[in-house]
Amino acid sequence: MSRPLDGVTVVSLEHAIAAPFCTRQLADLGARVIKVERTGSGDFARDYDDRVHGLSSHFVWTNRSKESLSLDLKKPLALELLKTLISKADVLVQNLAPGATARMGLDYKSLKHTHPQLIVCDISGYGGHGPYRDKKAYDLLIQSEAAFLSVTGTTDEPCKAGNSIADISAGMYAYSSILAALLHRKNTGIGSHIDVSMLESLSEWMGFPLYYAYEGQTQPTRHGASHATIYPYGPFQTGDGKTVMLGLQNEREWKQFCDKVLLNSSLAIDPKFALNADRSAHRLELKAIIDEVFMSLSAQAVIERLDEAQIASAQVNQVADLWTHPQHAARERFRAIGSPVGELSAMLPPGVHNGFDYRMDPIPSVGEHTQAILREIGVDDLGIEELRREGAIGEMDPSAARFS
């Protein structure tokens, strides 16, 4: 069964999360992704931790189904090899330091005349121009710069997101932009330059707070795990020490909540709570009323009342619960994939498609595919040995029969 991106070749000068997350999704759809890594240690995200049988959790997440090519791009021979490879590619993705690809002659301006069909996607912290162009950008710094921290956390303290939300947002926009560029090339025959910034990507995801604070109005305040402007919408303790997460979206649900959950119909028409804006303004008083009811019940009893009233609710799970979540199990969302340390479990991409199966191939070791890729572009065994002597490619690890 064919996949949407079968036959598309992506060369990626990538590290950390944003670009690898983008290209892994292209690989999920069938693209051949050649990940160019530095000789020796490779992508520094390989060493973030060792939580997955010695492999990095970040790296395992973002690098399945790729081929690893180990090159020292400071060596002229290695750079020429990379340029040859790019000449045969459809897409070039990079998230190196600002200006790095231009110094190597691998920026869009340098490539567009000789490779007019090539799609070049640059992912950076702040974009290709502007006063912040050369600033270092890490996920937490962008969360801060994009005002995400100002609306996330408790009343007393801002908190970062528990995952790499700025990297993820940039990776997602790079991914969708590349898909759009491939469609554009199909229609016009020409490639594209895509400039994706982490700041702009996360700023887009800040759209609701931006408009809530439109033209100088007060921005949403921080309320921990509760919604900043809709109430009741958040976690509530129950009498058996558990937490129930619930959310109301409209006045019909508010009336049902009062009737069937709180068993207090008159509360629905109380002027202090009649509309969402009123409930949010008086949330402390309303919370005390809800707490009094919920603390007399078990979590299961609260959930039963919420279900009867058709009020949305959820369990407050821990990360480990996702591996065994009954909904994931019912929909068979995990697959076994290969890796340098053996078989691992991996989640299928979101979006169940009836026309093809997602690609779920192994996670590569550093430079694992170097020899095969070099032979593919015409380098023979003598040439490979010369490249190794010159330090242009990684050394073979005899014990693993792989580059390292």
N, C-alpha and C positions, 0 to 999 in steps of 0.2 A: 504494500500500500504506500503510495507516494505521499510526501509531506510538502507543505506549501513552499518551503525554502530549499528543497532538494536542488542541488546544482549551484547554489549560491556559496561563494567562498568569501569568508571574512578573515582578514588579518587584523589582529588586535595587539597594540602596544599598551598593555593594561596592567594595573596593579590595584590593590585595595579592594573596594567594593563596587563603586558606581559603574565603571566600564565592564568588569567581569559579570556583574548582574545583568547588564544589557546584553552582552554577547552570549551568556548562557541561555537566555530566552530565545535568541536567534538560533542557537544550536537545538533547543527543544523542538523548533519547527523544521529541523532538518538541515540547516546551514552547516557547512564545514567551517569550523572556527579554529584558526591557527593562533594560538596564544604565544606571543614572543616574550620569553623570560630571560632575565639576566643569567649569566653562567653562575654556577655554584648554587646559591640559595634560592634563586628564582624570585617569583613574586613574594614581596615581604609579608603579604597576608598569610603565606604558608606558616609563618612563625607567630601568629597572633596568640595562639594557644595550642594545646595538644589534646583537646577534649574528645576527639573521635578516634579512639584507638591510636593516638599519637599524631593524628592529623588535626589541622586547625578547623574549628567549626565554621568560621567565615569562608575558608577556602573550599571546604566540602560543599557548602551551600551554593556557591557561585561558579563552580568550575567543572561540573560534569560535562561529558560529551565533547570535550575539546582535545585538540592536539597541542602538545607543548614543544616549542622550538627554542632551543637554548643558544642565544647569541650574545656576544659582547659587542655592542654597537659602537664602542669607541674604536674598534678595529675596522679599518677601511674594507677589508675583505668581507667581514660580517655585514657591514652596511650595504655593500653591493649585492650580497645575497638577498637581503631584505628587499631591496629595490626590485630585484628580479621577481621575487615572490609577489610583491604588490602589483606588478605589471600584469599578473595573471588573476588578480583578485577582483571581486565586485565591490567590496566594502573595506575601508580602513577605519578602525576605531582606535582612539588614543585618549588616555587621561594622564599623560606625562606632565612634568612641570611646564608652565607657560613658556612658549618659545622653543622648547626642546625639539619638536619636529621640524620647525623652520630651520634651526641650525643644522639639521641632518638632511635638509632638502626633501622632507617628507610632508610638508604642509600642503594644504589645498592649492595655494598659489603656485607652488613649485610643480605640482603634479597635474593640474587641470588640463594643460595643453598637450602633454604626452599621453595622458590617460583620461580622455574626456568623458568616459562612461563611469569612472570611478566615483563612488560615494564616500566622502570623507566626513567622519563624525568626531568632533572634538568635544570632550567632556572636561569641564574645569570648575573651579569654585565660583568664579565670578564672571566668566565669559571672555571672549577674545579681545575686547577692548574696554576702555573705561579706566577710571582712577584706581580701581581695585584689582585690575587684571593680574598683577604679579603677586598679590597677597597669597600666602599659604592658606589652604582651606581644608579643614577636617570636618567631619560630620557635626560634632558638637559645636564647633565655631560657627558653622552655617546655621544650625538651630538657633544660636544666639543672635546672629546677624539678621535672620529672617523673622525675628520677633516671636518665634515658636515658643521659646522659654517664657516669654511674658504672659502667655495664656495657658501654660501647662504647669501643674503643680498645685500646691496648697496655698491658702491665703498668706501663709508666712514665708514660703520658700518656693522658688521656681524649680522645676525638674525637667531633665532631658527626657526624650523618648527612650523607651527601653530597647529599641532597635535602631538601626542606622537609617533613620527616616530621610535625612537629606540625601544620602547616597542612593537610597532606593528610589526616591522621587526623580533624581537625575537619570538613573539607569532606566527607569520606565519611560521617561520622555525621549531619551536617546533611542531606545528600542522602538517606540511607536514612530519616531521621526525617520528612522531607517526604513521601516516598513513603508511609510509614505513615500520616501525617496525611491525605493524600488518600484513602486507603482508609477511614480512620476517618470522614471527612466524608461519603463515599459511603454509609456504613452509618448515620450518625447525623444528617447534615444540618448539623453544626456544625463550625466551624473549630477551630484549635488554636494554642497558644503553645508554641514549641520553644526551649529554652535550651541551646545547645551551647557547651561550653568546650574550648579547646585543651588545658588541663591535664588535664581528665577524659578526653578522647579519647585522649591519649597515655598516660595512666595505665592505661587499659584495655589498651592494647597492651603494657604492661609487666607483664601478668598472670603470665607464667611467672616472671620474677625476683621478683615480689611473693610468690608462693607458695613459691618456692625459699628465700626468706628469712623464711618464716612464723614468727611469734612469736619474733623475735630471732635466728634462725639466720643464719649467715654468708651474705651475698649472693653471687651469681656473680661471679667475678673476670674481669678483662679479659684477653683472649687474642688481640687483633688480629683477623685474619680467621678464626681457628679458633673452633669452638663452645666456649662457656664450660664446658659440663658433659658433652658427649658427645665421645668420642675413640676413634679418629682421625676427625676431621670438620673439614676445612679445607684450606688450600693446602700443597702439597709441591713442592719443587724437583726437577727431573729433570736427567739428565746433559747434555742439550743446552741448558741454560740457561732452559728454559721452566718454567711452573708448571702443575700439575694440581690441581684442586679435587676432593676426594672426600669421601664421607660414609657412615659406617656407622650403622645404626639399631638393630641387635639382635645377639644372640649367634650366630645362624645366619650372619649376614653376616660377623661377626668370624672364624668358623671358615673360611669360604670365602676371606676375605681372606688369612688365613695360608697356606691350602693352595695357592691358585692365583695369588696376587699376590706374596706374600713367599717362596713356596716353602719354608715352614718350618712344618709341621703341629704340631710340638711347642709352638710359641709360643702356640697357641690354648688350651692347658691350663696354661700357666704361671700360678701363683697371683697373680702381680703384674698379670696382664693378663686374667684369665679373665672378669671382669665389667666392665661399662662404668665403674662407680665406681672400680674398681681401675685401669683404663687411664687414666682422667682424673687420678687421683692420681699416677700414674707416667708422665705424658705426656712428660716430657723424655727419659726413658730409652727409651720406645717410639718417640719421634720419631727418635732416633739410629739405631735399628734400621731403621725405614722409610727414612730418608734414605740409609743405606748401600746398600740395594737400589735405590732409585729413581735415585740418582746414577750407577749403572752402566747405566742404560737411557735411551732417548730418551722424550720425552713420548708419542709415538705408541705405543711399546712398552708403556709403563705403562697407557695407556688401553685397549690391546688386552687386557692381562691383567685389568684392572678389568671390562671388558665380558664377558669369558669367565666371570668370577666373579660376574657380575650385581651388581657394586658400583656405586652411583650416582657419576657424575663429571660435571664440567662444565669448560668452558674459562673462563679468567679474561679475559674480554673487556674492551675499552675501550669508552667510550661510542659512539664512531663506528661500532663494529662492529654496533650495534643497527640502524642504517639498512640494512645489507646482510646481516643475519642470515639464514641459509638457511631457518630455520623461519618467520620472518616473511614471507619471499618466497614460500614454498610456500603459505602461508595467505592471501596477498594482504592484509596487514594495514595497508598505507598507501594513502591516497587523496589526490588533489589538492584543495586548497581555495583559495578566493580570499582576498585581503588587500589593504590599501592599497598594497602594493608589488608586487602581482602574485601569481602562483600559487605556493603553497607545498605541501610534503608534510606530511601529518598522519596520525598513527596512529589507526586505528579503536578505539573503546572495547573493552575486554576483554569477552568473552562473545559468541560467535557465535550470533545468534538467527535461526531459520529463518522467523519470522513477520513480520519487518519489517527495513528497512534503517535504520541509524542516520543521523541528520541530520548532515551535514558541510558546513555553509554558511560563508560568508566571515567573516573577522575584521573588525570595524568600525573605521573611523577615529573620532576623538572627535566625538560629536554627529552622526554621519552620518545618523541617522534622525529627528533632532529635528523638522524640518518635517512629515514624514509623520505622526509620532505626534501632534503638536499638531493637525493638521487632523483627525485621527481623533477627537479628543475635542472638536471643535467650534470650534477657533481658526482664523479666516480669515486671509488674507494681511495685512490691515491690523493685525490683532491680533498676528501674528507679528512684523511690523515694529516695533510698539510694544514688544513684549517685548525685541527686540534693542536698541532705543534705551535701554531701562531697564537693560540689562545682565543681564536675567534668563535669557537663553539665549546660547549661543555665537555668535560671528560667523561668517559664511560665508567660506570660503576660495575665492575665485573660480577660482584656478588648478586646484584639485582638484574643484571643484563639490561640496565637502563641508564640513561644519562642522569647525572646528579650535579 
